[in-house]
Amino acid sequence: MWKRILTVLVLVAVALGAGCLGGLLHPSVVPPAIVPIDGATLDDLPTYTFPFGDGEETIRIDPDPAVYAGAKEADRQLYLSEDLSKEEWIPIYYRAFVNDSCQEPFYEDLLAALREIRDRQGLDDDRYLELIAAFVQSIPYRTDASIVEPKFPIETYVDTEGDCDDKSLLLAGLLAREGYGVALLYFGNESHMAVGVRSAGCPYQNTPFAYIETTNRSYVGIPPATLTNGTVLSTDPLVIPVGGGPRIYAGCDQIHTIERALSLSRGRVEELGAELAVRARELGAEKEALESLGARLTALSRAGEIRDYNSLVPEYNSRARDYNGAVQSYNALLEESRATVDLHNYLITHAHDRPGSYLRAREFLAG
C-alpha cells in the first residue's frame, strides 16, 4: 500500500519550472522536479544482495549525492493552472518521478551493474526482466506515514526501502530504459500501484500487460490474490505508459504451469488436511478399542480363562491388522501432505528462479 496518493495545487499563475526537467515560460502544468544540491555527501552507500536463480547476486553503485539530496528536498506537488481530469494529471505526476533527467546517470550506473549480471549469466530478455524485478522486489517494503508523496527512484535505492508506488516507479524506470513495453498500474480505489510489462500470453485483466508486484518476491504474470492488508484488487487499473520499447515478456507458458501447480497444491493441501483430521479421529477410536480388547485378553490370561482367551485372539489379531493398515495409510497421506506443502512453499519462495520452479511444477502436475 502507498502512503497517500498525492497532493495537487491548482494555481491561477504558475512560475517557471526549475530543475532538470526545465519547462516553458508559462507552463500549464509544473510537476515535481529535482534541483541538485551541490556539496551534498552520502556517508553510507547501500549494498544489495538478493537471490536469483540458484544463487545470489550483489549490486552496489555510487549515486550522485547532489541528485539524491535534491530529490529529498524536492517539492513533490503537482501545480496546475488549468482543469485536468484525473486520467490526465495522474500520469503526468508519476512520470515526472520516473523520468526526471537528473536521475539518468543513476539509471545508467544501476543498469550497468544489472547488465554485468545479465552478460555473465547469459540471460535472455525474459530472465533479464526477472533479474531486474527480483532486485527491486528485494528492496525492503516499508510505508513511512510521515511522507505523503512518492519518492524519486534514486531515493528508494539509497534509502533501501519504499512502498508500492516507490518501488514500482523504480522498476518501471529501469525496464523502460532497457526497451521493454512497460506501464504503471494505478489502483486508485485500493490505494495500490504495480507494474505491467507487455507480454505474450499472460495479460492482466483487460490490459496487454503482465502484472508485476513490487512489494514482495513474486512471479512476473501472477497477481496477488490479496494485498498484505487483505485488500482484493477488484477494479480496473489506470494504465500509465512509461516505456514503449519492443521487448516483451514471453515466459507466460511456464508461468501458467507454475500458477496451476500453486493453485492445485494449495487445494490438495486443504483436502489432505481435512482427510487427515478425519483419519486421525478414526485411528484414535480404533486404537482405543484395540487397547480395550488387549486389556480384556490380559485379564482373561491372568484369570486362566483359556477358552475365552483363545476365542478373542482372532478378533484381536484382525483388528490389529486393520489398525496397522490404517496407520500405514495415514502415514502415506501424511507424507503426501508434507511433500505437497514442501512443493507449494518452494514455489512461493522461489519466484526468483522461474526455470527451476517450472521444472518442479511440471513434475508435480505430471505425478
C-alpha atoms as one frame of an Amber mdcrd trajectory, in Angstrom:
protein
   0.000   0.000   0.000   1.186   3.527  -0.622   1.346   6.362   1.847  -1.203
   8.576   0.172  -1.855   9.155  -3.471  -0.616  12.734  -3.963  -1.327  16.429
  -3.447  -2.341  18.725  -6.285  -2.476  22.504  -6.132  -4.434  24.424  -8.769
  -2.859  27.859  -9.328  -4.033  30.964 -11.130  -0.484  31.719 -12.295   2.492
  29.383 -12.444   6.167  30.263 -12.261   8.922  28.775 -14.407   9.606  25.146
 -13.557  13.064  24.664 -12.101  15.378  21.685 -12.032  16.495  19.144 -14.603
  13.033  18.926 -16.164  13.129  22.553 -17.212   9.858  23.865 -18.640   8.067
  26.526 -20.629   7.991  30.144 -19.516   4.342  29.784 -18.526   3.599  26.061
 -18.356   0.091  24.914 -17.558   1.484  22.010 -15.530   4.525  22.073 -13.245
   5.360  18.567 -11.997   7.840  17.665  -9.249  11.470  18.168 -10.264  14.910
  17.595  -8.776  17.261  20.525  -8.222  20.685  19.049  -7.313  22.271  20.368
  -4.126  25.993  20.920  -4.627  28.260  19.890  -1.785  25.962  17.152  -0.514
  27.559  13.899   0.615  26.482  10.292   1.171  28.146   8.550   4.088  26.631
   5.077   3.787  26.078   3.605   0.356  23.799   0.564   0.234  24.843  -2.882
  -0.930  22.080  -5.159  -2.177  22.457  -8.929  -2.089  19.437 -10.812  -3.366
  18.549 -14.334  -4.550  18.397 -15.039  -8.246  18.341 -18.394  -9.986  20.085
 -20.942  -7.813  22.397 -18.413  -6.177  22.733 -14.795  -5.091  23.769 -11.592
  -6.804  25.156  -8.374  -5.328  24.755  -4.805  -6.580  26.479  -1.678  -5.346
  26.725   1.662  -7.127  27.614   5.249  -6.121  24.645   7.557  -6.780  25.339
  11.288  -7.072  24.885  12.807  -3.578  23.805  16.135  -5.104  20.950  14.493
  -7.010  19.879  12.411  -4.025  19.857  15.453  -1.756  17.928  17.403  -4.389
  15.367  14.609  -4.609  14.976  14.645  -0.841  14.305  18.385  -0.836  12.141
  18.470  -3.985   8.657  19.958  -3.975   6.569  16.851  -4.687   3.319  18.615
  -5.504   1.849  18.957  -8.965   0.894  22.518  -9.862  -1.881  23.093 -12.386
  -3.154  26.294 -13.968  -5.887  24.516 -15.906  -8.505  21.961 -15.024  -7.373
  18.462 -15.952  -9.110  15.154 -15.337  -7.532  12.555 -13.028  -6.761  10.430
 -16.086  -4.699  13.358 -17.421  -2.819  14.672 -14.389  -2.085  11.397 -12.578
   0.157  10.098 -15.417   1.939  13.475 -15.619   2.602  13.353 -11.907   4.049
   9.855 -11.698   6.058  10.029 -14.916   7.764  13.131 -13.508   9.238  10.992
 -10.716  10.352   8.276 -13.131  11.767  10.478 -15.866  13.462  13.391 -14.104
  16.580  13.785 -16.239  18.804  14.377 -13.210  18.400  10.669 -12.465  19.707
   9.422 -15.818  23.279   8.860 -14.537  21.788   6.897 -11.622  19.811   4.712
 -14.026  22.896   4.227 -16.221  25.043   3.075 -13.291  22.395   0.743 -11.907
  21.657  -0.762 -15.314  25.385  -1.251 -15.935  25.524  -3.399 -12.796  22.444
  -5.352 -13.875  23.793  -5.837 -17.397  27.014  -7.255 -15.986  24.959  -9.985
 -14.304  22.922 -10.499 -17.482  26.026 -10.925 -19.632  27.836 -13.118 -17.116
  24.855 -15.462 -16.803  23.836 -15.283 -20.465  20.272 -14.243 -19.646  17.633
 -13.873 -22.334  15.144 -10.992 -22.319  12.712 -12.824 -20.031  15.295 -13.758
 -17.438  16.848 -10.289 -17.609  13.467  -8.751 -16.860  13.061 -11.192 -13.969
  16.514 -10.211 -12.697  15.544  -6.531 -12.622  12.241  -7.373 -10.933  13.966
  -9.606  -8.363  16.358  -6.790  -7.493  13.583  -4.228  -6.951  11.454  -6.752
  -5.047  14.404  -7.361  -2.713  14.349  -3.745  -1.525  12.581  -3.839   1.872
   8.958  -2.766   1.792   8.106  -0.012   4.252   5.487   2.701   4.419   6.556
   5.906   6.156   3.468   7.706   7.476   5.445  10.964   7.678   5.934  11.039
   3.887   2.733  11.679   1.968   4.049  11.685  -1.619   6.089   9.190  -3.659
   9.864   9.013  -3.663  12.079   9.539  -6.669  13.698   6.218  -7.710  17.145
   7.397  -6.595  15.721   7.913  -3.099  14.230   4.432  -2.948  17.609   2.964
  -3.894  19.666   4.982  -1.390  17.084   4.739   1.400  16.969   0.924   0.979
  13.209   0.955   1.457   9.973   2.018  -0.165   6.325   1.170  -0.515   4.337
   0.066  -3.543   4.492   3.275  -5.570   8.141   3.972  -4.671   9.292   0.540
  -5.802   7.021   0.491  -8.834   8.440   3.790 -10.066  11.971   2.409  -9.791
  11.133  -0.847 -11.588   9.222   0.892 -14.369  12.067   3.347 -14.897  14.628
   0.550 -15.215  12.530  -1.597 -17.557  11.626   1.352 -19.785  15.300   2.195
 -20.242  16.021  -1.383 -21.239  13.490  -1.269 -24.051  10.544  -3.112 -22.504
   6.967  -2.060 -23.099   6.104  -1.071 -19.555   3.415   0.805 -17.646   2.443
   1.685 -14.114  -0.808   0.076 -12.946  -2.560   2.580 -10.690  -5.335   1.204
  -8.459  -6.916   4.342  -7.024  -9.715   2.615  -5.113  -7.346   0.152  -3.477
  -4.516   2.687  -2.917  -2.057   0.393  -4.667   0.398   0.533  -7.527   2.107
  -2.220  -9.514   3.995  -2.535 -12.801   2.821  -4.011 -16.075   5.063  -5.320
 -18.850   3.835  -6.181 -22.322   3.575  -9.932 -22.599   2.808 -12.796 -24.907
   0.131 -14.788 -23.140  -0.406 -13.505 -19.588  -2.290 -10.194 -19.739  -3.700
  -8.663 -16.564  -7.448  -8.044 -16.774  -8.188  -6.050 -19.944  -4.648  -4.780
 -20.423  -1.871  -6.162 -22.657   0.465  -6.157 -19.644   1.656  -8.935 -17.366
   1.313  -7.923 -13.728   4.446  -7.435 -11.580   4.029  -6.971  -7.829   6.934
  -4.989  -6.374   6.174  -5.190  -2.655   7.365  -8.795  -2.304   9.149 -11.533
  -4.199   6.651 -12.857  -6.702   6.446 -14.143 -10.273   6.001 -11.913 -13.269
   2.480 -12.516 -14.533   0.914 -13.774 -11.279  -1.051 -11.047  -9.470  -1.648
 -11.428  -5.725  -4.925 -12.939  -4.523  -4.940 -10.247  -1.841  -2.589  -7.488
  -0.746  -0.787  -7.705   2.592  -3.650  -5.995   4.406  -6.240  -8.314   2.874
  -7.356  -5.904   0.153  -8.521  -7.527  -3.088  -7.687  -5.759  -6.362 -11.206
  -5.652  -7.771 -11.111  -2.598 -10.044  -9.508  -1.960 -13.403  -6.258  -0.015
 -13.018  -5.443   3.264 -14.664  -2.668   2.299 -17.079   0.171   4.840 -17.159
   2.555   4.063 -20.066   6.195   4.619 -19.138   8.124   2.818 -21.853   7.059
   1.822 -25.346  10.015  -0.373 -26.267   9.667  -3.549 -28.350  10.772  -6.023
 -25.682   8.015  -8.146 -24.162   7.762 -10.881 -21.552   7.437 -14.283 -23.230
   7.717 -16.655 -20.265   3.952 -16.963 -19.860   3.638 -20.667 -20.713   5.901
 -21.564 -17.819   4.160 -19.022 -15.596   0.794 -20.672 -16.314   2.250 -24.049
 -15.317   3.634 -22.615 -12.083   0.363 -20.830 -11.317  -1.619 -24.040 -11.902
   0.718 -26.011  -9.654   0.384 -23.364  -6.953  -3.389 -23.499  -7.128  -3.646
 -27.298  -7.235  -1.095 -27.822  -4.479  -2.886 -25.335  -2.236  -6.192 -27.106
  -2.863  -4.649 -30.548  -2.352  -3.088 -29.479   0.952  -6.501 -28.346   2.153
  -8.100 -31.633   1.059  -5.382 -33.709   2.704  -5.598 -31.673   5.888  -9.326
 -32.368   6.178  -8.871 -36.057   5.358  -6.014 -36.436   7.832  -8.140 -34.898
  10.567 -10.896 -37.469   9.922  -8.397 -40.334   9.741  -6.752 -39.209  12.980
 -10.082 -39.334  14.801 -10.838 -42.762  13.366  -7.377 -44.046  14.321  -7.861
 -42.756  17.822 -11.130 -44.655  18.165  -9.626 -47.829  16.669  -6.610 -47.625
  18.947  -8.820 -47.209  21.994 -10.939 -50.233  21.005  -7.832 -52.315  20.335
  -6.289 -51.372  23.665  -9.558 -52.242  25.421  -9.631 -55.632  23.736  -5.975
 -56.179  24.625  -6.692 -55.368  28.258  -9.518 -57.903  28.243  -7.214 -60.575
  26.826  -4.664 -59.825  29.526  -7.316 -60.164  32.213  -8.547 -63.473  30.786
  -4.980 -64.798  30.630  -4.315 -63.871  34.218  -7.603 -65.473  35.297  -6.756
 -68.699  33.463  -9.824 -68.386  31.206  -8.044 -70.071  28.304 -11.121 -70.903
  26.223 -12.470 -67.332  26.324  -8.941 -66.024  25.757  -8.428 -68.168  22.650
 -11.820 -67.196  21.249 -10.879 -63.493  21.375  -7.384 -63.825  19.884  -8.548
 -63.996  16.213 -10.687 -60.871  16.699  -7.761 -59.040  18.316  -5.368 -60.075
  15.533  -7.854 -58.994  12.857  -8.370 -55.626  14.498  -4.625 -55.205  14.958
  -4.042 -55.870  11.235  -6.757 -53.376  10.302  -5.310 -50.797  12.680  -1.757
 -51.248  11.350  -3.071 -50.928   7.787  -4.926 -47.742   8.736  -1.748 -46.354
  10.306   0.220 -47.076   7.133  -2.497 -45.399   5.041  -2.482 -42.390   7.381
   1.311 -42.126   7.191   1.162 -42.281   3.383  -1.347 -39.430   3.355   0.792
 -37.521   5.837   3.844 -37.959   3.616   1.874 -36.781   0.584   0.691 -33.774
   2.544   4.217 -32.896   3.606   5.536 -33.282   0.058   2.719 -31.111  -1.311
   3.306 -28.455   1.344   7.031 -28.517   0.538   6.282 -28.101  -3.173   3.867
 -25.243  -2.542   6.281 -23.467  -0.221   9.127 -23.972  -2.689   7.149 -22.374
  -5.500   6.139 -19.449  -3.309   9.680 -18.770  -2.117  11.475 -19.280  -5.459
   9.908 -16.640  -7.677  13.499 -15.555  -8.412  14.078 -18.924 -10.150  11.270
 -19.303 -12.666  13.010 -22.052 -14.732  13.663 -24.141 -11.625  10.144 -23.575
 -10.324   8.728 -24.580 -13.687  10.529 -27.932 -13.584   9.229 -28.629 -10.065
   5.711 -27.551 -11.046   5.690 -29.692 -14.186   6.876 -32.743 -12.231   4.126
 -32.190  -9.641   1.428 -31.869 -12.280   2.661 -34.947 -14.156   2.641 -37.047
 -10.965
